[in-house]
Amino acid sequence: MENGFIRLYKAVWYTQIGRALEQADRLKESSEPIYEPSEDDISDTQENIQYDKQTDSLIESPEAVRGAYEDIIRDKQGNIQRYKNAIGQLIALVENKKNSLKSLTDDIDKLEKMKADAIEKKEGIITELKKEGTSDEEIEQHPSYVRCVASYNDFHSTLEQKNARIAKLEQDIERAQQDIETHKLQITSLHRDLEKVKTEQSEAVADLIAARTQQEVDDLLSGIREDDT
């Protein structure tokens, strides 16, 4: 019925006490002088004992236990909301990248057509110039031919850049979608934990109330028995 912090604290404290007692026993059995605690050690021990008594008092209070569980519940609910916010942002990011991907795909289709037109035009210029008896060296230096080649190279370079950008966008989209699925699994796990904590809260509070009621009954009956004697 104790919350995680209290259980951890008490486990550490009792372990320390156990080790101290075990060490004292070993020292008594040996010829070595027994360690005498300093005033600071005694003061620290008294403070720890006092804190431990406060802890025991705390875990005996249904209201305190309920409040401790409420803190855990709020924390888990906050984590769930943060995961939901992250998923919302990732979905918006994916949609934005998909729009960019579509725009790039449309650009590539246009560039592929323009590249094919440049090749066709270049071949036409070569054919016409050869009919006129122009040599290959002269064709390569002809202004119309040079412009077609420059256009083709420009289209080709732009296509490579856009294809690289598309590959990067596709990787980003896939990674974001994987993150979305991972966050969804985290939310599902947190919901299970949340329901478990709520159940533990109800059981812990009910047990404490029942124990308190039983103690009150025992005290009442004890008073009656004392009166009868």
N, C-alpha and C positions, 0 to 999 in steps of 0.2 A: 504493500500500500504506500510505500515511500516513493517520492519522485526520484528521478535519476540523480540529481545533485546530492540529495540527502543520502541515498544509498551509496554513492561514490564516496562521499565524505566519511560516513560511518565505516565503510569497508577499509578505507585507508587508515583511519584513526585506530580501529580495533586491531588492524594488522600491525601498526606501530607499537601498540601496547603489548601485543603478543610477542613481538620480537624483543622488546625491552625486557619482559619477564623471562623469556628464554635465555637471554644474555645474562641476566642476573643469576639465574640458576647455574649456568656454566661457571660463572665467576666464583660462586660459593663453593662449588666442587673443586675448584683449582686452588693453587697456592697464591694466585695473583690477588692483589688488593682489590676490594670491591669498590666500584666507582661511586663516589659520593656526588649527588646532583648539586649543582650550584643554585643560588637564589633565582637566577634567570630561568633555569630549567624548571624549577618548582613553579615559578610564576606562569610560564608558558603552559605547563601541565594543568594548572588550576584554570587558566583561561579556556583551554581545550575542553576540560571537564564541564565547565560552565556552559560552553557553547553546545556540547553534546546534550546537556540537560535541556537547553532551549530547543534543540532539534527534536528531542523526544516529546517535548511539550507541543511542538509544532505539528508533528505527525499524528498526535492524538486529537487534533482539532479538525472536524469535518470541513469547516469553513476554510481553514488554511490549506488542506489537501485539495479541496475543490478549486481554490484559487491557483494553486500550483499547477494543477492539470489545465486550468483555463489558459495559463501562460503558454503551456506546451501547445495547446490547441490553436491559440492565436498565431503562434510561431509557424506551425505547419500550414495554417490557412494563408498566412502571408507568403510562404514559399510557393504554395499552389498558385496564388495570384501572380507572383513574379514569373513563374513558368508560363502562365497564360499570356501575360504581357509580352514575354519573349517570343512566344509562338505567333502572336498577332503581328509583331514587328517583322518576324521572319517571313510570314505569309505576304505581307506588303512588299518586302524586299524581293521575294520570288516573282510576284506579279510585275514589279517594276523591271526586273531583269528579263522576264519573258517578253514584255513589250519592246525592250531594247533588242532582244533577239529577233523578234519578228521584223523590226525596222531594218536590222542588218541583213536579214535574209532577203527582204525586198530589194535592198540596195545591191546585194550580190547578184540577184537575178538580172537587174538592169545592167550591172557592170559586165556580166557574162555576155549579154546581148551586144553591148557596145564593143566588147573585145572581139566578138565574132564579126561584127560589122567592120572593124578596123582591119582584121585579117582579110576579109573579102575585098575591101577597098584596095588594100595593098596589092593583092593578087591581080586585081583589075588594072591597076597602074602599071604593074610589071608587064602584063600582057600588051597593053597599049604602047608602052615605050619600046618593047621588043619589036612590035610591028613597024615602028618608025626607024628601026635599025640601031637603037640605042644599046650601047654595050652594058655589060653587067656592072662595071665600075661606075659608069655614068648614071645608071639607074639608082645605085645606092646613094649617090649624091644629089639626085633630083629632089627638089623641094617638096613635091607632093608625096613621094615615097618616104622622105625623112619625116614629114608630119605624121603619116600613117604609123610608122614604126614608133615614133615618140608617143603617140596616143595609145598604141597597143601596150607599150612598156608601162605607161602610167596606169592604164586599167589593170594590168597584171599585178603591179605593185600594190595598188589599192585593194585588190581582191585578196592578196596574201594577208594584208593587215586586218581586213574585216573578217577573214576566216579565222585568224588567230584570236581576234576579239570574240568571235562566236564560240570558239573552243573554251575560252576562259569563262564566258557567261554560262555555258552549259555545266562546267565544273562547279561554279558558284551555286547554281540552281540545285544541282545534285547534292552538294554539301549542305545547303540550307534545308532541303527537304529531309535529309538524314537527321539533322539537328531537330527539326520539328517532330519527327517520329520519336527521337530519344526523349525530348521534353514531354511528349504525350505519355510515354511509359513512366517517366518520373512523376507526372501528375497522378497517374493511376496508382502508383506505389504509395504516394503521399496520402491519397484518399483512403487506401487500406489502413495505413498507419493512423490516420485521423479517426477512423471508425473504431480502431482498436483502442486508442487512447480514450475516446469517449466512453467505451464500454468499461475500461479499467477505472475511469473516473467514477462512474456510477457504482461499480462494485466496491471500490475503496471507500467512498463516502458512506454507502449503505452499511458496510462492515463496521466502520467507525461509529456510526449512529447506533447500530445494534449493540456494539460492545459497550458504548456509553450507557445505553438503556439497561443492559444486563448488569452493569456495575451499580447503577442506581437501584435496581431491584435487589441486588445482593446487599447493598448498604441498608436498604429499608428492612429486609428480612433479618439482617444482623442486628438492627436496632430492636426488632421485636423479640428476638431470642434473648438479647441482653435484658429486656424488661421482664421476661418470663423467669429469669434466674433469680 
